[in-house]
Amino acid sequence: MQIHQYAKTSTLPLKILYWMVRNQVIHNPLSDEDLIGLQLLEKVWGKREILRTQLSGFSRKRRLELIDTADIATKWERYALSRFRNIQPGKRLSMERLINEIELTFDFILKAPHIKRLYQIRRKAYNRRYANRRKDNS
């Protein structure tokens, strides 16, 4: 069975299945062993007890960062967030410059929905910076 066929009936995201293939955890097409392992993984996927134990190995700062960036799905979005976070105080990063950087780096043209997403990411970074400043000043 091919991975994309399996993903139609599975609770595991296709992105995770492809990650597992790239890291040689499973094969494409799936073998009988792969299917047994994936069935086990589906039983524990997203369970609080498992997640809590895994996250306990991270520092509090790292856990909060994971929560804060959980909705950032693509590499170009993570790039944009890091660019906004790393702006020096008193400096500005224009949206036009960031759009040009992303288009050159990731070799695709940003369309209107992508640009709208950039504005959301910028707002997220600025809100986080503001919250950190308020926390540090109190």
LINHUKA-V286955 format. One record per run of one state. SS is the DSSP state (A for helix, B for strand, O for the rest). FROM is the first residue (numbers start at 1). TO is the last residue. If there is no record, write none. Layout:
ss=[SS SS]
from=[FROM FROM]
to=[TO TO]
//
This chain:
ss=[O A O A O A O A O A O A O A O A O]
from=[1 3 10 14 23 32 45 48 56 60 69 75 86 95 107 112 138]
to=[2 9 13 22 31 44 47 55 59 68 74 85 94 106 111 137 138]
//
